[in-house]
Amino acid sequence: MANAAGAWADGVARLAGAKPLGLTPMRRTIILLDPPPGAEIAAWPAVIDADEEYYFKPEAGMILASPADETPSDPVDAAPDEMDIAICVDRLQNVAELPVRRVARSWAGLRTFAPDRVPVFGYDPRAEGFFWYAGQGGYGMQIAPAAARLGAALALGQPVPADILERGLVAEDVTPARFG
Ligand SMILES: Cc1cc2nc3c(=O)[nH]c(=O)nc-3n(C[C@H](O)[C@H](O)[C@H](O)COP(=O)(O)OP(=O)(O)OC[C@H]3O[C@@H](n4cnc5c(N)ncnc54)[C@H](O)[C@@H]3O)c2cc1C
């Protein structure tokens, strides 16, 4: 059985009789803002501060922004909190000349982290045939092409793909066995 249930992965493990790994779903909020009138934003860079307290970037004619929140959550259908939206707008207005007249859209989702914030790909040493593919945190989209090939190889009992190995990643880095 492969457990790729995102925020629900620990719960699915319990249902399957495996031990949860201590995965924590964290809520992350996104808002969309109208660009300043007349501004050509398509070539704007993605802007993120060193302390990761906000980021913003152009997104299909709008400005996408986040307060970079990481609020621990139960595994739920996440919704944005008004306070996180207000914090996001406040942080943006402190650093950029972005007059915010309205928040066109907002949403939130869950980014799920293992205790060491490294993804968990591999068979559970304590639950025969139970394969973990979880804990991708905030990078599951960007790592997807390599992570999917890595996960498939590990699930089939094959070696780590050579190009991934060359970059210094070994199966032990992502194994669920590291949680003792
Ligand atoms: C606001 C936000 C912004 C993000 N930005 C980025 C970004 O810029 N770049 C990036 O790389 N990543 C980003 N991420 C992170 C990325 O979305 C996650 O890392 C990725 O989605 C994790 O993939 P997953 O398949 O493990 O989990 P999920 O995408 O959550 O998929 C798990 C699926 O399992 C399903 N499921 C749960 N339980 C069961 C069950 N019992 N039976 C059947 N199905 C079940 C769920 O419904 C869900 O569809 C962002 C996440 C959020 C919330």
Boltz pocket constraint, residues with backbone or C-beta under 6 A from the ligand:
constraints:
  - pocket:
      binder: B
      contacts: [[A, 4], [A, 5], [A, 6], [A, 7], [A, 8], [A, 12], [A, 26], [A, 28], [A, 29], [A, 30], [A, 107], [A, 108], [A, 109], [A, 110], [A, 111], [A, 112], [A, 133], [A, 134], [A, 135], [A, 136], [A, 137], [A, 138], [A, 139], [A, 140], [A, 141], [A, 142], [A, 143]]
      max_distance: 6.0
